[in-house]
Amino acid sequence: MAKLNYWNATWSLDEKQCPCDIHFLDYLKEKAVKGKDVFHMGTGNHHIIGLETAKDGSGNHVFGITASKEEYDDYVKLLIDNARLGFSYKCYFGDIYQIDRRLMPDLDFATLFHIGEYRTAENDKYGALTDDEMTFVLADKLRPGGEIHFYTGSFAYDKGLAAGKALVAKRGFTDAGIYKTLHIFRKGK
Ligand SMILES: C[S@@+](CC[C@H](N)C(=O)[O-])C[C@H]1O[C@@H](n2cnc3c(N)ncnc32)[C@H](O)[C@@H]1O
């Protein structure tokens, strides 16, 4: 029986090495984004995007995914200690390449900062989606004008860029350019 290709590690916040989550929070703040729904790939054990949006008064909601058991355990602890967090920040454990369009809510933003970093032949053993297939599930759940953000600092940014180009070619997105370390693709209105 095929085993899940989970991420057997945990990641602490390190702005120098990996500023993508911080840059995404900066973007939301700079653009004064309010009342929007965000799907976030790769929470880290710090869960900064869910935690910050829960207290910044923006009314933004975050649905996070982690493939790390430790990071998921950290979310469970955070939620037990702060029940109100559960209204605006939900996190689940799983492989994003098993994302299910029937179970996904409508969205305004999706962060695919770590696309392609850990997808291997192990995922193929259980029929996981490809980078493009997974990206299209999220693209189709975005409301008009919604955005998918890739991380230019990822060691697999070439895969993010390829998925972005596929969004332009096959879903009519526009390349909305770079913000700090993030590459933004926008859905038509
Ligand atoms: C290097 S950590 C970065 C965490 C955070 N974004 C940051 O920059 O501090 C990579 C993250 O991607 C998540 N991840 C990697 N592959 C994944 C997959 N196939 N499905 C869901 N999450 C995945 C890991 O669980 C982890 O949270």
Ligand as a Chemical Component Dictionary entry (heavy atoms), coordinates in Angstrom:
data_LIG
# 
_chem_comp.id                   LIG 
_chem_comp.type                 NON-POLYMER 
_chem_comp.pdbx_formal_charge   0 
_chem_comp.three_letter_code    LIG 
# 
loop_
_chem_comp_atom.comp_id 
_chem_comp_atom.atom_id 
_chem_comp_atom.alt_atom_id 
_chem_comp_atom.type_symbol 
_chem_comp_atom.charge 
_chem_comp_atom.model_Cartn_x 
_chem_comp_atom.model_Cartn_y 
_chem_comp_atom.model_Cartn_z 
_chem_comp_atom.pdbx_ordinal 
LIG C1  C1  C 0  10.329 25.220 4.068  1  
LIG S1  S1  S 1  8.743  25.137 4.865  2  
LIG C2  C2  C 0  8.236  26.858 4.760  3  
LIG C3  C3  C 0  7.114  27.255 5.693  4  
LIG C4  C4  C 0  6.654  28.714 5.596  5  
LIG N1  N1  N 0  5.963  28.969 4.343  6  
LIG C5  C5  C 0  7.830  29.659 5.738  7  
LIG O1  O1  O 0  8.297  30.193 4.730  8  
LIG O2  O2  O -1 8.289  29.877 6.885  9  
LIG C6  C6  C 0  7.767  24.296 3.627  10 
LIG C7  C7  C 0  6.299  24.141 3.969  11 
LIG O3  O3  O 0  5.610  23.535 2.884  12 
LIG C8  C8  C 0  4.781  22.485 3.376  13 
LIG N2  N2  N 0  4.640  21.481 2.290  14 
LIG C9  C9  C 0  5.619  20.927 1.571  15 
LIG N3  N3  N 0  5.125  20.036 0.689  16 
LIG C10 C10 C 0  3.786  20.029 0.871  17 
LIG C11 C11 C 0  2.719  19.292 0.278  18 
LIG N4  N4  N 0  2.943  18.381 -0.661 19 
LIG N5  N5  N 0  1.474  19.523 0.711  20 
LIG C12 C12 C 0  1.256  20.436 1.698  21 
LIG N6  N6  N 0  2.210  21.156 2.290  22 
LIG C13 C13 C 0  3.473  20.956 1.882  23 
LIG C14 C14 C 0  5.497  21.970 4.598  24 
LIG O4  O4  O 0  4.619  21.279 5.469  25 
LIG C15 C15 C 0  6.031  23.285 5.195  26 
LIG O5  O5  O 0  5.024  23.907 5.986  27 
# 
loop_
_chem_comp_bond.comp_id 
_chem_comp_bond.atom_id_1 
_chem_comp_bond.atom_id_2 
_chem_comp_bond.value_order 
_chem_comp_bond.pdbx_ordinal 
LIG C1  S1  SING 1  
LIG S1  C2  SING 2  
LIG S1  C6  SING 3  
LIG C2  C3  SING 4  
LIG C3  C4  SING 5  
LIG C4  N1  SING 6  
LIG C4  C5  SING 7  
LIG C5  O1  DOUB 8  
LIG C5  O2  SING 9  
LIG C6  C7  SING 10 
LIG C7  O3  SING 11 
LIG C7  C15 SING 12 
LIG O3  C8  SING 13 
LIG C8  N2  SING 14 
LIG C8  C14 SING 15 
LIG N2  C9  SING 16 
LIG N2  C13 SING 17 
LIG C9  N3  DOUB 18 
LIG N3  C10 SING 19 
LIG C10 C11 SING 20 
LIG C10 C13 DOUB 21 
LIG C11 N4  SING 22 
LIG C11 N5  DOUB 23 
LIG N5  C12 SING 24 
LIG C12 N6  DOUB 25 
LIG N6  C13 SING 26 
LIG C14 O4  SING 27 
LIG C14 C15 SING 28 
LIG C15 O5  SING 29 
# 
